[in-house]
């Protein structure tokens, strides 16, 4: 399966290459992701509600115009921009990282929370969870208060994430979705008191399993 993916923000060439390498490393055999930058007219960060909305519109249009040779489509964003609008309309799957990973936790009978780097992203994630009908399994979102550069600064993100894991566990979360598609989790996360989910890694494994079934 060849998946056409698009970033939710405009990123420089080195960040696009880092994200592509991450997909290359995470893709199971038989699955490939070709990541494209959304373009210079897009926001450089999702720091306001308006930037979230602008990104959603641009990602939707980019996915709608994906090349015919792509077998499936994927926004490179845990907010699933374009997924509800396009699902079932294009004759090929439109996968959402949030929908796929959270649905798996819910099907496994685990309550699930999330972390995001700022409040506008947290609000949109919670809205999407409700739209997917997963609110009964959701324990809420914790905000890390990080700038956009923390996405590629794994140590900064991990330090902030570790500081909230205990609180999310006490709030009842069995799983905790790391609310960014492009952040690498530290190895020590496996020992934290709540299971921290990399939504990109999990979604790719589930997509590949579905193709193999």
C-alpha positions as CSV (number, residue, x, y, z in Angstrom):
1,X,0.0,0.0,0.0
2,X,1.3,3.4,-1.0
3,X,0.0,6.2,1.3
4,X,0.1,9.9,0.3
5,X,0.6,12.1,3.4
6,X,0.7,15.8,3.8
7,X,2.0,18.0,6.7
8,X,-0.4,20.2,8.5
9,X,2.1,23.1,8.6
10,X,4.8,24.4,6.3
11,X,8.1,22.9,7.4
12,X,11.6,23.5,6.2
13,X,13.3,20.9,4.0
14,X,15.3,19.4,6.9
15,X,12.2,18.9,9.0
16,X,10.3,17.3,6.1
17,X,13.3,14.9,5.6
18,X,13.2,14.1,9.4
19,X,9.5,13.3,9.3
20,X,9.9,11.2,6.1
21,X,12.7,9.2,7.7
22,X,10.5,8.6,10.7
23,X,7.8,7.2,8.5
24,X,10.3,5.1,6.6
25,X,11.5,3.6,10.0
26,X,8.0,3.0,11.3
27,X,6.3,1.5,8.2
28,X,5.8,-2.2,8.4
29,X,6.8,-4.3,5.4
30,X,4.4,-3.7,2.5
31,X,3.5,-0.2,3.5
32,X,5.1,3.0,2.3
33,X,4.3,6.6,3.2
34,X,5.3,9.5,0.8
35,X,5.2,12.7,2.8
36,X,4.6,16.1,1.2
37,X,4.9,19.6,2.6
38,X,1.6,21.5,2.6
39,X,3.2,24.6,1.0
40,X,4.5,28.0,1.8
41,X,1.1,29.6,2.2
42,X,0.2,27.3,5.2
43,X,0.8,28.2,8.8
44,X,4.2,27.6,10.3
45,X,2.6,26.4,13.5
46,X,-0.8,25.5,15.0
47,X,-0.8,28.1,17.7
48,X,-4.2,29.6,17.3
49,X,-7.7,28.4,16.5
50,X,-7.5,30.2,13.2
51,X,-4.3,28.5,12.2
52,X,-5.9,25.2,13.1
53,X,-8.9,26.0,10.8
54,X,-6.6,27.3,8.0
55,X,-4.5,24.1,8.2
56,X,-7.6,21.9,8.1
57,X,-8.8,23.5,4.9
58,X,-5.5,23.3,3.1
59,X,-4.8,19.7,4.1
60,X,-8.3,18.7,3.0
61,X,-7.7,20.2,-0.5
62,X,-4.2,18.7,-0.7
63,X,-5.6,15.2,0.1
64,X,-8.5,15.7,-2.4
65,X,-5.9,16.4,-5.1
66,X,-3.6,13.4,-4.3
67,X,-2.2,11.6,-7.3
68,X,-4.1,8.6,-8.7
69,X,-1.2,6.2,-7.9
70,X,-1.7,6.7,-4.1
71,X,-3.7,3.8,-2.6
72,X,-4.6,5.7,0.6
73,X,-4.4,9.2,2.1
74,X,-3.1,10.4,5.5
75,X,-2.8,13.8,7.1
76,X,0.5,14.0,9.0
77,X,-1.4,15.4,12.0
78,X,-3.0,13.9,15.1
79,X,-6.0,16.3,14.7
80,X,-7.0,14.3,11.5
81,X,-7.6,17.4,9.3
82,X,-9.8,16.5,6.3
83,X,-10.5,12.9,7.6
84,X,-14.2,13.4,8.5
85,X,-14.8,15.6,5.4
86,X,-13.3,13.2,2.9
87,X,-13.9,9.7,4.4
88,X,-15.9,7.6,2.0
89,X,-15.9,10.2,-0.8
90,X,-12.7,9.6,-2.7
91,X,-12.8,5.9,-3.5
92,X,-9.8,5.1,-1.4
93,X,-9.1,5.1,2.3
94,X,-8.5,8.3,4.2
95,X,-6.8,7.3,7.5
96,X,-6.7,9.4,10.6
97,X,-4.0,8.9,13.2
98,X,-6.3,10.0,16.1
99,X,-9.3,8.0,15.0
100,X,-7.3,4.9,14.4
101,X,-5.2,5.0,17.6
102,X,-8.1,6.0,19.9
103,X,-10.5,3.6,18.4
104,X,-8.0,0.8,19.0
105,X,-7.7,1.8,22.7
106,X,-11.5,1.9,23.1
107,X,-12.0,-1.5,21.4
108,X,-9.4,-2.9,23.8
109,X,-11.5,-1.6,26.7
110,X,-9.0,1.0,27.9
111,X,-9.7,4.5,28.8
112,X,-7.5,7.0,27.0
113,X,-6.2,10.5,27.5
114,X,-4.0,12.7,25.4
115,X,-1.3,15.4,25.6
116,X,-0.8,18.2,23.2
117,X,1.8,21.0,23.0
118,X,-0.8,23.9,23.4
119,X,-4.4,24.8,24.2
120,X,-5.7,25.3,20.6
121,X,-4.5,21.9,19.6
122,X,-6.0,20.4,22.8
123,X,-9.4,22.0,22.1
124,X,-9.5,20.7,18.5
125,X,-8.4,17.2,19.6
126,X,-11.2,17.0,22.2
127,X,-13.7,18.2,19.6
128,X,-12.6,15.5,17.2
129,X,-12.9,12.8,19.9
130,X,-16.5,13.9,20.5
131,X,-17.2,13.9,16.8
132,X,-15.9,10.3,16.6
133,X,-18.2,9.2,19.4
134,X,-15.3,8.3,21.6
135,X,-16.1,10.7,24.5
136,X,-17.1,7.9,26.9
137,X,-13.6,6.4,26.8
138,X,-11.8,9.8,26.9
139,X,-10.2,11.1,30.2
140,X,-9.2,14.5,28.8
141,X,-6.2,16.4,27.4
142,X,-3.2,17.7,29.2
143,X,-1.3,20.7,27.7
144,X,2.5,20.7,27.7
145,X,2.9,24.4,26.8
146,X,5.7,23.9,24.3
147,X,6.6,25.8,21.2
148,X,6.6,24.3,17.7
149,X,10.4,23.6,17.8
150,X,9.9,21.1,20.5
151,X,8.4,18.7,17.9
152,X,11.9,17.9,16.6
153,X,13.6,18.4,20.0
154,X,12.8,15.0,21.5
155,X,14.4,15.6,24.9
156,X,12.3,18.7,25.6
157,X,9.1,17.0,24.6
158,X,9.9,13.9,26.7
159,X,10.7,16.0,29.8
160,X,7.4,17.8,29.6
161,X,5.5,14.6,28.8
162,X,7.0,12.7,31.8
163,X,5.9,15.5,34.1
164,X,2.2,14.9,33.3
165,X,2.1,11.1,32.9
166,X,1.4,10.6,36.6
167,X,-1.5,13.1,36.6
168,X,-3.1,11.5,33.6
169,X,-2.8,8.1,35.3
170,X,-4.6,9.5,38.4
171,X,-7.3,10.9,36.1
172,X,-8.0,7.3,35.0
173,X,-6.1,7.1,31.6
174,X,-5.0,3.6,30.7
175,X,-3.5,4.8,27.5
176,X,-2.2,8.2,26.7
177,X,-2.0,9.5,23.1
178,X,1.1,11.6,22.5
179,X,-0.6,14.4,20.6
180,X,1.8,15.0,17.8
181,X,2.4,12.8,14.8
182,X,6.1,13.7,14.4
183,X,7.6,13.3,17.9
184,X,9.8,10.3,18.9
185,X,9.1,8.9,22.3
186,X,12.0,8.1,24.6
187,X,12.8,4.4,25.4
188,X,12.2,5.1,29.1
189,X,8.5,5.8,28.3
190,X,7.9,2.0,28.4
191,X,8.4,2.2,32.1
192,X,6.1,5.1,32.8
193,X,2.9,4.3,34.8
194,X,0.6,5.0,31.8
195,X,1.0,3.4,28.4
196,X,2.0,6.2,26.1
197,X,0.8,5.7,22.6
198,X,2.7,7.0,19.5
199,X,-0.3,7.5,17.3
200,X,1.7,7.3,14.1
201,X,3.4,4.1,14.9
202,X,0.2,2.4,16.1
203,X,-1.8,3.6,13.1
204,X,0.7,2.3,10.7
205,X,0.8,-1.1,12.4
206,X,-2.9,-1.3,12.3
207,X,-3.2,-0.2,8.7
208,X,-0.6,-2.8,7.7
209,X,-2.4,-5.5,9.6
210,X,-5.6,-4.7,7.9
211,X,-4.0,-5.0,4.5
212,X,-2.5,-8.3,5.4
213,X,-5.8,-9.8,6.8
